[in-house]
């Protein structure tokens, strides 16, 4: 999760989008894809989330919280 939400990765995505916005995989699309992947099963069956998925979700929330609140 840390690798997917790495600041350097997003910097490269933003840089690539400034060069060719029409064909670039943007930081926005990347963050939406990761978010959908993390929470996909949560929409299926709320009561049947295994421990691995729950840990992934907790990790995602901690990383995003740190980035939004300037902790990282």
N, CA, C and O atoms as a Tripos MOL2 file, in Angstrom:
@<TRIPOS>MOLECULE
protein
  288   287    72     0     0
PROTEIN
NO_CHARGES

@<TRIPOS>ATOM
      1 N           0.8220   -1.1760    0.0000 N.3       1 UNK1
      2 CA          0.0000    0.0000    0.0000 C.3       1 UNK1
      3 C           0.8770    1.2550    0.0000 C.2       1 UNK1
      4 O           0.5820    2.2330   -0.6860 O.2       1 UNK1
      5 N           1.9530    1.2070    0.7770 N.am      2 UNK2
      6 CA          2.8640    2.3560    0.7940 C.3       2 UNK2
      7 C           3.4450    2.6290   -0.5900 C.2       2 UNK2
      8 O           3.6070    3.7840   -0.9830 O.2       2 UNK2
      9 N           3.7520    1.5840   -1.3120 N.am      3 UNK3
     10 CA          4.3080    1.7460   -2.6510 C.3       3 UNK3
     11 C           3.2900    2.3560   -3.6160 C.2       3 UNK3
     12 O           3.6380    3.2070   -4.4350 O.2       3 UNK3
     13 N           2.0460    1.9220   -3.5180 N.am      4 UNK4
     14 CA          1.0110    2.4420   -4.4100 C.3       4 UNK4
     15 C           0.7060    3.9140   -4.1470 C.2       4 UNK4
     16 O           0.4120    4.6640   -5.0780 O.2       4 UNK4
     17 N           0.7750    4.3230   -2.9000 N.am      5 UNK5
     18 CA          0.4310    5.6960   -2.5330 C.3       5 UNK5
     19 C           1.6640    6.5460   -2.2400 C.2       5 UNK5
     20 O           1.5810    7.5470   -1.5290 O.2       5 UNK5
     21 N           2.7920    6.1470   -2.7860 N.am      6 UNK6
     22 CA          4.0560    6.8370   -2.5940 C.3       6 UNK6
     23 C           4.0280    8.2240   -3.2280 C.2       6 UNK6
     24 O           3.5260    8.3920   -4.3400 O.2       6 UNK6
     25 N           4.5690    9.2180   -2.5230 N.am      7 UNK7
     26 CA          4.5970   10.5900   -3.0350 C.3       7 UNK7
     27 C           5.3680   10.7000   -4.3520 C.2       7 UNK7
     28 O           4.9610   11.4310   -5.2550 O.2       7 UNK7
     29 N           6.4760    9.9730   -4.4550 N.am      8 UNK8
     30 CA          7.2750   10.0230   -5.6830 C.3       8 UNK8
     31 C           6.5070    9.4460   -6.8680 C.2       8 UNK8
     32 O           6.6170    9.9500   -7.9850 O.2       8 UNK8
     33 N           5.7330    8.3980   -6.6280 N.am      9 UNK9
     34 CA          4.9270    7.8140   -7.6910 C.3       9 UNK9
     35 C           3.9160    8.8440   -8.2040 C.2       9 UNK9
     36 O           3.7510    9.0080   -9.4120 O.2       9 UNK9
     37 N           3.2440    9.5340   -7.2830 N.am     10 UNK10
     38 CA          2.2650   10.5360   -7.6860 C.3      10 UNK10
     39 C           2.9290   11.7150   -8.3920 C.2      10 UNK10
     40 O           2.3490   12.2950   -9.3100 O.2      10 UNK10
     41 N           4.1290   12.0690   -7.9720 N.am     11 UNK11
     42 CA          4.8610   13.1450   -8.6510 C.3      11 UNK11
     43 C           5.1450   12.7630  -10.1000 C.2      11 UNK11
     44 O           5.0160   13.5910  -11.0020 O.2      11 UNK11
     45 N           5.5370   11.4920  -10.3220 N.am     12 UNK12
     46 CA          5.7820   11.0280  -11.7010 C.3      12 UNK12
     47 C           4.4980   11.0040  -12.5200 C.2      12 UNK12
     48 O           4.5040   11.3560  -13.6990 O.2      12 UNK12
     49 N           3.4090   10.5930  -11.9050 N.am     13 UNK13
     50 CA          2.1210   10.5820  -12.6190 C.3      13 UNK13
     51 C           1.7020   11.9960  -13.0100 C.2      13 UNK13
     52 O           1.2050   12.2200  -14.1140 O.2      13 UNK13
     53 N           1.9040   12.9370  -12.1100 N.am     14 UNK14
     54 CA          1.5590   14.3350  -12.4010 C.3      14 UNK14
     55 C           2.4570   14.8810  -13.5030 C.2      14 UNK14
     56 O           1.9900   15.5850  -14.3980 O.2      14 UNK14
     57 N           3.7400   14.5570  -13.4380 N.am     15 UNK15
     58 CA          4.6800   15.0020  -14.4630 C.3      15 UNK15
     59 C           4.3060   14.4360  -15.8320 C.2      15 UNK15
     60 O           4.3370   15.1540  -16.8310 O.2      15 UNK15
     61 N           3.9580   13.1700  -15.8780 N.am     16 UNK16
     62 CA          3.5730   12.5360  -17.1340 C.3      16 UNK16
     63 C           2.2960   13.1620  -17.6880 C.2      16 UNK16
     64 O           2.1650   13.3500  -18.8980 O.2      16 UNK16
     65 N           1.3620   13.4820  -16.8060 N.am     17 UNK17
     66 CA          0.1010   14.0830  -17.2430 C.3      17 UNK17
     67 C           0.3170   15.4770  -17.8200 C.2      17 UNK17
     68 O          -0.4230   15.8940  -18.7100 O.2      17 UNK17
     69 N           1.3070   16.1960  -17.3350 N.am     18 UNK18
     70 CA          1.5610   17.5320  -17.8800 C.3      18 UNK18
     71 C           2.1570   17.4530  -19.2800 C.2      18 UNK18
     72 O           1.9910   18.3750  -20.0790 O.2      18 UNK18
     73 N           2.8470   16.3570  -19.5810 N.am     19 UNK19
     74 CA          3.4410   16.1890  -20.9100 C.3      19 UNK19
     75 C           2.3710   15.8040  -21.9290 C.2      19 UNK19
     76 O           2.3080   16.3830  -23.0130 O.2      19 UNK19
     77 N           1.5300   14.8300  -21.5840 N.am     20 UNK20
     78 CA          0.5010   14.3620  -22.5080 C.3      20 UNK20
     79 C          -0.7350   13.9480  -21.7110 C.2      20 UNK20
     80 O          -0.9000   12.7780  -21.3660 O.2      20 UNK20
     81 N          -1.5850   14.9030  -21.4280 N.am     21 UNK21
     82 CA         -2.7470   14.6660  -20.5690 C.3      21 UNK21
     83 C          -3.7710   13.7200  -21.1760 C.2      21 UNK21
     84 O          -4.4780   13.0270  -20.4440 O.2      21 UNK21
     85 N          -3.8650   13.6780  -22.4850 N.am     22 UNK22
     86 CA         -4.8970   12.8570  -23.1240 C.3      22 UNK22
     87 C          -4.6220   11.3620  -23.0060 C.2      22 UNK22
     88 O          -5.5610   10.5660  -22.9680 O.2      22 UNK22
     89 N          -3.3370   10.9630  -22.9470 N.am     23 UNK23
     90 CA         -3.0150    9.5350  -22.9070 C.3      23 UNK23
     91 C          -2.4180    9.0880  -21.5770 C.2      23 UNK23
     92 O          -2.1520    7.9000  -21.3900 O.2      23 UNK23
     93 N          -2.2060   10.0100  -20.6600 N.am     24 UNK24
     94 CA         -1.5170    9.6800  -19.4140 C.3      24 UNK24
     95 C          -2.4530    8.9990  -18.4090 C.2      24 UNK24
     96 O          -3.6540    9.2640  -18.3580 O.2      24 UNK24
     97 N          -1.8550    8.1220  -17.6240 N.am     25 UNK25
     98 CA         -2.5300    7.5290  -16.4710 C.3      25 UNK25
     99 C          -2.3340    8.5340  -15.3430 C.2      25 UNK25
    100 O          -1.2420    8.6370  -14.7860 O.2      25 UNK25
    101 N          -3.3680    9.2600  -15.0090 N.am     26 UNK26
    102 CA         -3.2310   10.3830  -14.0860 C.3      26 UNK26
    103 C          -3.2330    9.9500  -12.6250 C.2      26 UNK26
    104 O          -3.6380    8.8390  -12.2840 O.2      26 UNK26
    105 N          -2.7710   10.8550  -11.7780 N.am     27 UNK27
    106 CA         -2.7680   10.6070  -10.3370 C.3      27 UNK27
    107 C          -4.2000   10.4230   -9.8270 C.2      27 UNK27
    108 O          -4.4420    9.6250   -8.9210 O.2      27 UNK27
    109 N          -5.1230   11.1440  -10.3960 N.am     28 UNK28
    110 CA         -6.5310   11.0230  -10.0040 C.3      28 UNK28
    111 C          -7.0670    9.6250  -10.2950 C.2      28 UNK28
    112 O          -7.7070    9.0080   -9.4440 O.2      28 UNK28
    113 N          -6.8030    9.1320  -11.5010 N.am     29 UNK29
    114 CA         -7.2740    7.8040  -11.8800 C.3      29 UNK29
    115 C          -6.5890    6.7390  -11.0270 C.2      29 UNK29
    116 O          -7.2230    5.7620  -10.6270 O.2      29 UNK29
    117 N          -5.3100    6.9200  -10.7500 N.am     30 UNK30
    118 CA         -4.5840    5.9750   -9.9080 C.3      30 UNK30
    119 C          -5.1980    5.9100   -8.5170 C.2      30 UNK30
    120 O          -5.4450    4.8200   -8.0000 O.2      30 UNK30
    121 N          -5.4470    7.0580   -7.9100 N.am     31 UNK31
    122 CA         -6.0100    7.0680   -6.5560 C.3      31 UNK31
    123 C          -7.4150    6.4940   -6.5320 C.2      31 UNK31
    124 O          -7.7830    5.8120   -5.5750 O.2      31 UNK31
    125 N          -8.2080    6.7540   -7.5630 N.am     32 UNK32
    126 CA         -9.5490    6.1750   -7.6350 C.3      32 UNK32
    127 C          -9.4980    4.6600   -7.8040 C.2      32 UNK32
    128 O         -10.2990    3.9410   -7.2060 O.2      32 UNK32
    129 N          -8.5680    4.1750   -8.6080 N.am     33 UNK33
    130 CA         -8.4130    2.7360   -8.8270 C.3      33 UNK33
    131 C          -8.0070    2.0280   -7.5410 C.2      33 UNK33
    132 O          -8.5510    0.9750   -7.2070 O.2      33 UNK33
    133 N          -7.0530    2.6070   -6.8240 N.am     34 UNK34
    134 CA         -6.6150    2.0080   -5.5610 C.3      34 UNK34
    135 C          -7.7640    1.9950   -4.5600 C.2      34 UNK34
    136 O          -8.0160    0.9850   -3.9040 O.2      34 UNK34
    137 N          -8.4560    3.1200   -4.4490 N.am     35 UNK35
    138 CA         -9.5810    3.2020   -3.5020 C.3      35 UNK35
    139 C         -10.6570    2.1780   -3.8250 C.2      35 UNK35
    140 O         -11.1590    1.5040   -2.9260 O.2      35 UNK35
    141 N         -11.0140    2.0530   -5.0910 N.am     36 UNK36
    142 CA        -12.0270    1.0650   -5.4840 C.3      36 UNK36
    143 C         -11.5730   -0.3490   -5.1770 C.2      36 UNK36
    144 O         -12.3700   -1.1770   -4.7350 O.2      36 UNK36
    145 N         -10.2970   -0.6320   -5.4080 N.am     37 UNK37
    146 CA         -9.7750   -1.9630   -5.1270 C.3      37 UNK37
    147 C          -9.7880   -2.2970   -3.6480 C.2      37 UNK37
    148 O         -10.0910   -3.4270   -3.2650 O.2      37 UNK37
    149 N          -9.4640   -1.3250   -2.8210 N.am     38 UNK38
    150 CA         -9.4330   -1.5450   -1.3740 C.3      38 UNK38
    151 C         -10.8360   -1.7880   -0.8230 C.2      38 UNK38
    152 O         -11.0200   -2.6330    0.0530 O.2      38 UNK38
    153 N         -11.8080   -1.0640   -1.3240 N.am     39 UNK39
    154 CA        -13.1590   -1.1220   -0.7540 C.3      39 UNK39
    155 C         -14.1270   -1.9710   -1.5620 C.2      39 UNK39
    156 O         -15.3100   -2.0140   -1.2240 O.2      39 UNK39
    157 N         -13.6860   -2.6370   -2.5990 N.am     40 UNK40
    158 CA        -14.5650   -3.4050   -3.4800 C.3      40 UNK40
    159 C         -15.3950   -4.4370   -2.7270 C.2      40 UNK40
    160 O         -16.6180   -4.4470   -2.8620 O.2      40 UNK40
    161 N         -14.7790   -5.2860   -1.9570 N.am     41 UNK41
    162 CA        -15.5120   -6.3300   -1.2380 C.3      41 UNK41
    163 C         -16.4180   -5.7640   -0.1620 C.2      41 UNK41
    164 O         -17.4220   -6.3840    0.1880 O.2      41 UNK41
    165 N         -16.0860   -4.6110    0.3630 N.am     42 UNK42
    166 CA        -16.9080   -4.0070    1.4120 C.3      42 UNK42
    167 C         -18.3130   -3.7160    0.8940 C.2      42 UNK42
    168 O         -19.2800   -3.7440    1.6560 O.2      42 UNK42
    169 N         -18.4210   -3.4400   -0.3900 N.am     43 UNK43
    170 CA        -19.7430   -3.1660   -0.9640 C.3      43 UNK43
    171 C         -20.5120   -4.4480   -1.2270 C.2      43 UNK43
    172 O         -21.7410   -4.4230   -1.2900 O.2      43 UNK43
    173 N         -19.8090   -5.5780   -1.3840 N.am     44 UNK44
    174 CA        -20.4850   -6.8460   -1.6730 C.3      44 UNK44
    175 C         -21.1960   -7.3950   -0.4620 C.2      44 UNK44
    176 O         -22.4200   -7.5260   -0.4480 O.2      44 UNK44
    177 N         -20.4180   -7.7150    0.5560 N.am     45 UNK45
    178 CA        -20.9650   -8.3460    1.7560 C.3      45 UNK45
    179 C         -20.2770   -7.7430    2.9710 C.2      45 UNK45
    180 O         -19.1600   -8.1260    3.3190 O.2      45 UNK45
    181 N         -20.9410   -6.8140    3.5990 N.am     46 UNK46
    182 CA        -20.3230   -6.0640    4.6940 C.3      46 UNK46
    183 C         -19.8910   -6.9550    5.8510 C.2      46 UNK46
    184 O         -18.8910   -6.6530    6.5010 O.2      46 UNK46
    185 N         -20.5940   -8.0220    6.1280 N.am     47 UNK47
    186 CA        -20.2770   -8.8550    7.2690 C.3      47 UNK47
    187 C         -19.2490   -9.9310    6.9980 C.2      47 UNK47
    188 O         -18.8920  -10.6660    7.9190 O.2      47 UNK47
    189 N         -18.7560  -10.0570    5.7810 N.am     48 UNK48
    190 CA        -17.8650  -11.1550    5.4330 C.3      48 UNK48
    191 C         -16.4950  -10.6710    4.9460 C.2      48 UNK48
    192 O         -15.9540  -11.2070    3.9790 O.2      48 UNK48
    193 N         -15.9480   -9.6800    5.6000 N.am     49 UNK49
    194 CA        -14.6340   -9.1690    5.2250 C.3      49 UNK49
    195 C         -13.5970   -9.8880    6.0710 C.2      49 UNK49
    196 O         -13.6730   -9.8660    7.3000 O.2      49 UNK49
    197 N         -12.6170  -10.5330    5.4160 N.am     50 UNK50
    198 CA        -11.6110  -11.2900    6.1700 C.3      50 UNK50
    199 C         -10.5640  -10.3500    6.7800 C.2      50 UNK50
    200 O         -10.5340   -9.1530    6.4960 O.2      50 UNK50
    201 N          -9.7230  -10.9210    7.6110 N.am     51 UNK51
    202 CA         -8.7320  -10.1370    8.3470 C.3      51 UNK51
    203 C          -7.7220   -9.4670    7.4160 C.2      51 UNK51
    204 O          -7.2770   -8.3540    7.6980 O.2      51 UNK51
    205 N          -7.3540  -10.1140    6.3220 N.am     52 UNK52
    206 CA         -6.4000   -9.5310    5.3760 C.3      52 UNK52
    207 C          -6.9770   -8.2870    4.7060 C.2      52 UNK52
    208 O          -6.2940   -7.2720    4.5680 O.2      52 UNK52
    209 N          -8.2270   -8.3750    4.2960 N.am     53 UNK53
    210 CA         -8.8830   -7.2280    3.6630 C.3      53 UNK53
    211 C          -9.0450   -6.0880    4.6630 C.2      53 UNK53
    212 O          -8.8380   -4.9250    4.3190 O.2      53 UNK53
    213 N          -9.4080   -6.4150    5.8810 N.am     54 UNK54
    214 CA         -9.5750   -5.3960    6.9200 C.3      54 UNK54
    215 C          -8.2390   -4.7050    7.2060 C.2      54 UNK54
    216 O          -8.2020   -3.4870    7.3800 O.2      54 UNK54
    217 N          -7.1410   -5.4690    7.2570 N.am     55 UNK55
    218 CA         -5.8200   -4.8680    7.4560 C.3      55 UNK55
    219 C          -5.4350   -3.9720    6.2870 C.2      55 UNK55
    220 O          -4.8460   -2.9110    6.4910 O.2      55 UNK55
    221 N          -5.7600   -4.3840    5.0700 N.am     56 UNK56
    222 CA         -5.4990   -3.5620    3.8940 C.3      56 UNK56
    223 C          -6.2720   -2.2490    3.9800 C.2      56 UNK56
    224 O          -5.7240   -1.1830    3.6960 O.2      56 UNK56
    225 N          -7.5310   -2.3250    4.3660 N.am     57 UNK57
    226 CA         -8.3560   -1.1250    4.5010 C.3      57 UNK57
    227 C          -7.8180   -0.2010    5.5870 C.2      57 UNK57
    228 O          -7.7800    1.0160    5.4060 O.2      57 UNK57
    229 N          -7.4020   -0.7760    6.7190 N.am     58 UNK58
    230 CA         -6.8330    0.0390    7.7930 C.3      58 UNK58
    231 C          -5.5480    0.7200    7.3500 C.2      58 UNK58
    232 O          -5.3180    1.8890    7.6630 O.2      58 UNK58
    233 N          -4.7180   -0.0040    6.6270 N.am     59 UNK59
    234 CA         -3.4790    0.5580    6.1120 C.3      59 UNK59
    235 C          -3.7690    1.7180    5.1580 C.2      59 UNK59
    236 O          -3.1320    2.7690    5.2340 O.2      59 UNK59
    237 N          -4.7220    1.5200    4.2740 N.am     60 UNK60
    238 CA         -5.1190    2.5680    3.3280 C.3      60 UNK60
    239 C          -5.5770    3.8190    4.0800 C.2      60 UNK60
    240 O          -5.1550    4.9310    3.7620 O.2      60 UNK60
    241 N          -6.4340    3.6290    5.0690 N.am     61 UNK61
    242 CA         -6.9470    4.7720    5.8320 C.3      61 UNK61
    243 C          -5.8440    5.5010    6.5790 C.2      61 UNK61
    244 O          -5.8500    6.7310    6.6350 O.2      61 UNK61
    245 N          -4.9060    4.7750    7.1490 N.am     62 UNK62
    246 CA         -3.8010    5.4040    7.8710 C.3      62 UNK62
    247 C          -2.9260    6.2280    6.9320 C.2      62 UNK62
    248 O          -2.5300    7.3430    7.2730 O.2      62 UNK62
    249 N          -2.6240    5.6920    5.7620 N.am     63 UNK63
    250 CA         -1.7680    6.3930    4.8080 C.3      63 UNK63
    251 C          -2.4560    7.6290    4.2670 C.2      63 UNK63
    252 O          -1.8410    8.6930    4.1950 O.2      63 UNK63
    253 N          -3.7190    7.5130    3.8860 N.am     64 UNK64
    254 CA         -4.4600    8.6560    3.3510 C.3      64 UNK64
    255 C          -4.6420    9.7220    4.4330 C.2      64 UNK64
    256 O          -4.5160   10.9140    4.1540 O.2      64 UNK64
    257 N          -4.9350    9.3040    5.6540 N.am     65 UNK65
    258 CA         -5.0690   10.2450    6.7620 C.3      65 UNK65
    259 C          -3.7640   11.0250    6.9760 C.2      65 UNK65
    260 O          -3.7840   12.2410    7.1640 O.2      65 UNK65
    261 N          -2.6410   10.3180    6.9450 N.am     66 UNK66
    262 CA         -1.3520   10.9720    7.1240 C.3      66 UNK66
    263 C          -1.0680   11.9730    6.0080 C.2      66 UNK66
    264 O          -0.5330   13.0510    6.2670 O.2      66 UNK66
    265 N          -1.4160   11.6350    4.7860 N.am     67 UNK67
    266 CA         -1.1780   12.5270    3.6600 C.3      67 UNK67
    267 C          -2.0890   13.7540    3.7100 C.2      67 UNK67
    268 O          -1.6450   14.8740    3.4550 O.2      67 UNK67
    269 N          -3.3450   13.5410    4.0350 N.am     68 UNK68
    270 CA         -4.3010   14.6590    4.0720 C.3      68 UNK68
    271 C          -4.0420   15.6090    5.2500 C.2      68 UNK68
    272 O          -4.2570   16.8170    5.1420 O.2      68 UNK68
    273 N          -3.5860   15.0590    6.3550 N.am     69 UNK69
    274 CA         -3.3910   15.8730    7.5510 C.3      69 UNK69
    275 C          -1.9470   16.2910    7.7540 C.2      69 UNK69
    276 O          -1.6090   16.8620    8.7910 O.2      69 UNK69
    277 N          -1.0900   16.0160    6.7790 N.am     70 UNK70
    278 CA          0.2950   16.4810    6.8170 C.3      70 UNK70
    279 C           1.1710   15.7890    7.8370 C.2      70 UNK70
    280 O           2.1600   16.3650    8.2910 O.2      70 UNK70
    281 N           0.8320   14.5660    8.2070 N.am     71 UNK71
    282 CA          1.6060   13.8330    9.1940 C.3      71 UNK71
    283 C           2.8260   13.1910    8.5470 C.2      71 UNK71
    284 O           3.8850   13.1000    9.1670 O.2      71 UNK71
    285 N           2.6790   12.7440    7.2960 N.am     72 UNK72
    286 CA          3.7660   12.0200    6.6220 C.3      72 UNK72
    287 C           4.8270   12.9520    6.1090 C.2      72 UNK72
    288 O           5.8090   12.5030    5.5190 O.2      72 UNK72
@<TRIPOS>BOND
     1     1     2 1
     2     2     3 1
     3     3     4 2
     4     3     5 am
     5     5     6 1
     6     6     7 1
     7     7     8 2
     8     7     9 am
     9     9    10 1
    10    10    11 1
    11    11    12 2
    12    11    13 am
    13    13    14 1
    14    14    15 1
    15    15    16 2
    16    15    17 am
    17    17    18 1
    18    18    19 1
    19    19    20 2
    20    19    21 am
    21    21    22 1
    22    22    23 1
    23    23    24 2
    24    23    25 am
    25    25    26 1
    26    26    27 1
    27    27    28 2
    28    27    29 am
    29    29    30 1
    30    30    31 1
    31    31    32 2
    32    31    33 am
    33    33    34 1
    34    34    35 1
    35    35    36 2
    36    35    37 am
    37    37    38 1
    38    38    39 1
    39    39    40 2
    40    39    41 am
    41    41    42 1
    42    42    43 1
    43    43    44 2
    44    43    45 am
    45    45    46 1
    46    46    47 1
    47    47    48 2
    48    47    49 am
    49    49    50 1
    50    50    51 1
    51    51    52 2
    52    51    53 am
    53    53    54 1
    54    54    55 1
    55    55    56 2
    56    55    57 am
    57    57    58 1
    58    58    59 1
    59    59    60 2
    60    59    61 am
    61    61    62 1
    62    62    63 1
    63    63    64 2
    64    63    65 am
    65    65    66 1
    66    66    67 1
    67    67    68 2
    68    67    69 am
    69    69    70 1
    70    70    71 1
    71    71    72 2
    72    71    73 am
    73    73    74 1
    74    74    75 1
    75    75    76 2
    76    75    77 am
    77    77    78 1
    78    78    79 1
    79    79    80 2
    80    79    81 am
    81    81    82 1
    82    82    83 1
    83    83    84 2
    84    83    85 am
    85    85    86 1
    86    86    87 1
    87    87    88 2
    88    87    89 am
    89    89    90 1
    90    90    91 1
    91    91    92 2
    92    91    93 am
    93    93    94 1
    94    94    95 1
    95    95    96 2
    96    95    97 am
    97    97    98 1
    98    98    99 1
    99    99   100 2
   100    99   101 am
   101   101   102 1
   102   102   103 1
   103   103   104 2
   104   103   105 am
   105   105   106 1
   106   106   107 1
   107   107   108 2
   108   107   109 am
   109   109   110 1
   110   110   111 1
   111   111   112 2
   112   111   113 am
   113   113   114 1
   114   114   115 1
   115   115   116 2
   116   115   117 am
   117   117   118 1
   118   118   119 1
   119   119   120 2
   120   119   121 am
   121   121   122 1
   122   122   123 1
   123   123   124 2
   124   123   125 am
   125   125   126 1
   126   126   127 1
   127   127   128 2
   128   127   129 am
   129   129   130 1
   130   130   131 1
   131   131   132 2
   132   131   133 am
   133   133   134 1
   134   134   135 1
   135   135   136 2
   136   135   137 am
   137   137   138 1
   138   138   139 1
   139   139   140 2
   140   139   141 am
   141   141   142 1
   142   142   143 1
   143   143   144 2
   144   143   145 am
   145   145   146 1
   146   146   147 1
   147   147   148 2
   148   147   149 am
   149   149   150 1
   150   150   151 1
   151   151   152 2
   152   151   153 am
   153   153   154 1
   154   154   155 1
   155   155   156 2
   156   155   157 am
   157   157   158 1
   158   158   159 1
   159   159   160 2
   160   159   161 am
   161   161   162 1
   162   162   163 1
   163   163   164 2
   164   163   165 am
   165   165   166 1
   166   166   167 1
   167   167   168 2
   168   167   169 am
   169   169   170 1
   170   170   171 1
   171   171   172 2
   172   171   173 am
   173   173   174 1
   174   174   175 1
   175   175   176 2
   176   175   177 am
   177   177   178 1
   178   178   179 1
   179   179   180 2
   180   179   181 am
   181   181   182 1
   182   182   183 1
   183   183   184 2
   184   183   185 am
   185   185   186 1
   186   186   187 1
   187   187   188 2
   188   187   189 am
   189   189   190 1
   190   190   191 1
   191   191   192 2
   192   191   193 am
   193   193   194 1
   194   194   195 1
   195   195   196 2
   196   195   197 am
   197   197   198 1
   198   198   199 1
   199   199   200 2
   200   199   201 am
   201   201   202 1
   202   202   203 1
   203   203   204 2
   204   203   205 am
   205   205   206 1
   206   206   207 1
   207   207   208 2
   208   207   209 am
   209   209   210 1
   210   210   211 1
   211   211   212 2
   212   211   213 am
   213   213   214 1
   214   214   215 1
   215   215   216 2
   216   215   217 am
   217   217   218 1
   218   218   219 1
   219   219   220 2
   220   219   221 am
   221   221   222 1
   222   222   223 1
   223   223   224 2
   224   223   225 am
   225   225   226 1
   226   226   227 1
   227   227   228 2
   228   227   229 am
   229   229   230 1
   230   230   231 1
   231   231   232 2
   232   231   233 am
   233   233   234 1
   234   234   235 1
   235   235   236 2
   236   235   237 am
   237   237   238 1
   238   238   239 1
   239   239   240 2
   240   239   241 am
   241   241   242 1
   242   242   243 1
   243   243   244 2
   244   243   245 am
   245   245   246 1
   246   246   247 1
   247   247   248 2
   248   247   249 am
   249   249   250 1
   250   250   251 1
   251   251   252 2
   252   251   253 am
   253   253   254 1
   254   254   255 1
   255   255   256 2
   256   255   257 am
   257   257   258 1
   258   258   259 1
   259   259   260 2
   260   259   261 am
   261   261   262 1
   262   262   263 1
   263   263   264 2
   264   263   265 am
   265   265   266 1
   266   266   267 1
   267   267   268 2
   268   267   269 am
   269   269   270 1
   270   270   271 1
   271   271   272 2
   272   271   273 am
   273   273   274 1
   274   274   275 1
   275   275   276 2
   276   275   277 am
   277   277   278 1
   278   278   279 1
   279   279   280 2
   280   279   281 am
   281   281   282 1
   282   282   283 1
   283   283   284 2
   284   283   285 am
   285   285   286 1
   286   286   287 1
   287   287   288 2
@<TRIPOS>SUBSTRUCTURE
     1 UNK1         2 RESIDUE 1 A UNK
     2 UNK2         6 RESIDUE 1 A UNK
     3 UNK3        10 RESIDUE 1 A UNK
     4 UNK4        14 RESIDUE 1 A UNK
     5 UNK5        18 RESIDUE 1 A UNK
     6 UNK6        22 RESIDUE 1 A UNK
     7 UNK7        26 RESIDUE 1 A UNK
     8 UNK8        30 RESIDUE 1 A UNK
     9 UNK9        34 RESIDUE 1 A UNK
    10 UNK10       38 RESIDUE 1 A UNK
    11 UNK11       42 RESIDUE 1 A UNK
    12 UNK12       46 RESIDUE 1 A UNK
    13 UNK13       50 RESIDUE 1 A UNK
    14 UNK14       54 RESIDUE 1 A UNK
    15 UNK15       58 RESIDUE 1 A UNK
    16 UNK16       62 RESIDUE 1 A UNK
    17 UNK17       66 RESIDUE 1 A UNK
    18 UNK18       70 RESIDUE 1 A UNK
    19 UNK19       74 RESIDUE 1 A UNK
    20 UNK20       78 RESIDUE 1 A UNK
    21 UNK21       82 RESIDUE 1 A UNK
    22 UNK22       86 RESIDUE 1 A UNK
    23 UNK23       90 RESIDUE 1 A UNK
    24 UNK24       94 RESIDUE 1 A UNK
    25 UNK25       98 RESIDUE 1 A UNK
    26 UNK26      102 RESIDUE 1 A UNK
    27 UNK27      106 RESIDUE 1 A UNK
    28 UNK28      110 RESIDUE 1 A UNK
    29 UNK29      114 RESIDUE 1 A UNK
    30 UNK30      118 RESIDUE 1 A UNK
    31 UNK31      122 RESIDUE 1 A UNK
    32 UNK32      126 RESIDUE 1 A UNK
    33 UNK33      130 RESIDUE 1 A UNK
    34 UNK34      134 RESIDUE 1 A UNK
    35 UNK35      138 RESIDUE 1 A UNK
    36 UNK36      142 RESIDUE 1 A UNK
    37 UNK37      146 RESIDUE 1 A UNK
    38 UNK38      150 RESIDUE 1 A UNK
    39 UNK39      154 RESIDUE 1 A UNK
    40 UNK40      158 RESIDUE 1 A UNK
    41 UNK41      162 RESIDUE 1 A UNK
    42 UNK42      166 RESIDUE 1 A UNK
    43 UNK43      170 RESIDUE 1 A UNK
    44 UNK44      174 RESIDUE 1 A UNK
    45 UNK45      178 RESIDUE 1 A UNK
    46 UNK46      182 RESIDUE 1 A UNK
    47 UNK47      186 RESIDUE 1 A UNK
    48 UNK48      190 RESIDUE 1 A UNK
    49 UNK49      194 RESIDUE 1 A UNK
    50 UNK50      198 RESIDUE 1 A UNK
    51 UNK51      202 RESIDUE 1 A UNK
    52 UNK52      206 RESIDUE 1 A UNK
    53 UNK53      210 RESIDUE 1 A UNK
    54 UNK54      214 RESIDUE 1 A UNK
    55 UNK55      218 RESIDUE 1 A UNK
    56 UNK56      222 RESIDUE 1 A UNK
    57 UNK57      226 RESIDUE 1 A UNK
    58 UNK58      230 RESIDUE 1 A UNK
    59 UNK59      234 RESIDUE 1 A UNK
    60 UNK60      238 RESIDUE 1 A UNK
    61 UNK61      242 RESIDUE 1 A UNK
    62 UNK62      246 RESIDUE 1 A UNK
    63 UNK63      250 RESIDUE 1 A UNK
    64 UNK64      254 RESIDUE 1 A UNK
    65 UNK65      258 RESIDUE 1 A UNK
    66 UNK66      262 RESIDUE 1 A UNK
    67 UNK67      266 RESIDUE 1 A UNK
    68 UNK68      270 RESIDUE 1 A UNK
    69 UNK69      274 RESIDUE 1 A UNK
    70 UNK70      278 RESIDUE 1 A UNK
    71 UNK71      282 RESIDUE 1 A UNK
    72 UNK72      286 RESIDUE 1 A UNK
